[in-house]
Amino acid sequence: MESVDSKEEKKKPEERFRQEIHSKVIRAGKRTYFFDVKSTRNDEYYLTITESKKKFTEPGKFHYEKHKLFLYQEDFDKFSESLEEVIRFIRENQPVEQAGEKEVPAEESKNETVAVENGETGKDFTDVEFDDI
């Protein structure tokens, strides 16, 4: 984890508008999360949480897919309490994995490469319902 403190605090409020006051970066596998404290025109701090994922479009080319969440001070308590509650729920209710078994989320199970009888690799097939045809 990296933490960056900005020297923006010494500037005038109008110069700090949307400037980063404090940042925290969390690298988590394929994703990177950014927690950035910024300031409004009224010099009120707010938090932006950004999830960034590197997506490959074609060989050698990629782009970053980003999702942002803006969180204002008046919502901090509700957000924090709810986040803690759902994390606690997951930790207490998540089924225990069997040794060697891991459940793959649906979004990660798409486009898996599988071995074919002749030794070549191919794309995994998708189940198709007759109603879809």
Secondary structure, DSSP 8 states (H G I E B T S, - for coil): -EEEE-GGGGS-HHHHBT-EEEEEEEEETTEEEEEEEEE-TTS-EEEEEEEEEEEEEETTEEEEEEEEEEEEGGGHHHHHHHHHHHHHHHHHHS----TT-----HHHHTT-EEE-TTS-EEE------GGG-
